[in-house]
Amino acid sequence: MNKPSILHTFKHIFSPPRIEDVESRQRVATLYFLLWVLVIVCFGLMVLILLRGEERTFRGLLVAAIVLIASLVLTRLGRFAIPRSLVPTAILLVNLYILYFGLGLHDLGILGLAMNIALAGLLLGKRGVVAFTLLSSLGLTGIYVAEIYGLLVMATPFRDLTSLGDLVIMITLLLTTGVFIYIAMHTLARNLEMVRDLNNELEGRVIARTAELQAANEHLTALSQVKDDFVSNVSHELRTPLTSIKLYLGMLQRKPDQARQVLDRLSRETGRLEHLIESLLALSRLDQERVAMLVSPLDLNRLAEQLIIDRAPLAADRRLDLHLELQADLPLVQADERMVGEVLSILLTNALEYTPAGGQVTVRTCNQGGQQDPTAGFAVIDTGPGITPEDLAHIFERFFRGKAGRESKIPGTGLGLAIAREIVNRHNGRIEVHSEGQAGQGAIFHVWLPVSDST
């Protein structure tokens, strides 16, 4: 295993520790950098002081160096909360120690107090600026008292020159420094908060836009799947009658003596193909909103009576009881008579097709009054095989034929209910289906349409 190079070792030592939290990572990096700068400056000063022979000052700087190195180690270990308070406190005490054993208020070391206030602001924020401005002022007041009473050996020659004005000027400078640093920290914090808010807003917009794009992508994927399913289903549905037509044409060529039977079958298959194509065209026109709607007040009772009269022969031929239940004072609905008649025709035809002989089919008109948006409509009720719970979720899908349709072998395209739903949706209405999925209990289809304002 290769040993790490000296350059890699130095890079590791001078690099700040890795912290997961972004804000903490920035603070730790700033603290780590400042500690290294202070350590280097401290050792440089120690060399200069040692050359000048000032042992007391050297000892103070040595204590500061030890505190800084200990803080470096703690920060490297991830315990950066202690050094943040320890470093400015230690520097303040060392600074006051140097002033006490130095020239007092006349010592250049007093500049260290102002620098320490700035350091406290970087490490502790605005509260650190206030705290260390007050502590520095109190410490400087203590140095002044010691100086005027002759307690400072080195400051004795300056005792007669030191006045209360000197202390006031020094404290004023410290307070001014603290105020400027506080304002700078406050402005910086406010700007950072604004940047953080803008960043959060931007992130929110990005997340929202990403969600919109994802939803749009899912919608496009769903549309693509619907298109693929539609093409597949259309191809399958068209292939069946076309295959039968080709088969019967071949039989007609081989057995011309059976022309009548073959032509009857060709007529049925051609009709089936024509019905399928007409249904597809109807759905296409509805999807593209190419069907003009002639909306006007419509009497559903009158419409239901007309369709019952039209379907009565078919019901009698299938030995079914066809009933009509009209609600008195039924409000008019706002709808296209031809299109709503198509919906009722689809539902009534399905009920007559799937209800076995001896059963009953009922058309009932009804309304839902007393609502904010009142509706009126009709229901088609049969006593057929019903719709299974599994089929109910897909009953209005295009080309879907439920269990009853598949088992009965009744010809169909699976497009009727899809057309009915599209028409009802274009009228801002709703279509509902209820069934227990048990033979004899059948199904109930409800269609609700908005009531006309002229009612």
Secondary structure by P-SEA (a helix, b strand, c coil): cccccaaaaaaaaacccccccaaaaaaaaaaaaaaaaaaaaaaaaaaaaaaacaaaaaaaaaaaaaaaaaaaaaaaaccccccaaaaaaaaaaaaaaaaaacccccccaaaaaaaaaaaaaacccaaaaaaaaaaaaaaaaaaaaaaaaccccccccccccccaaaaaaaaaaaaaaaaaaaaaaaaaaaaaaaaaaaaaaaaaaaaaaaaaaaaaaaaaaaaaaaaaaaaaaaaaaaaaaaaaaaaaaaaaaacccaaaaaaaaaaaaaaaaaaaaaaaaaaaaaaacccccccccccaaaaaaaaaaaaaaaaaaabbbbbbbbbcbbbbbbccaaaaaaaaaaaaaaaaacccccbbbbbbbbbbccccccccbbbbbbccccccccccccccccccccaaaaaacccccccaaaaaaaaaaaacbbbbbbbcccccccbbbbbbbbbbccc
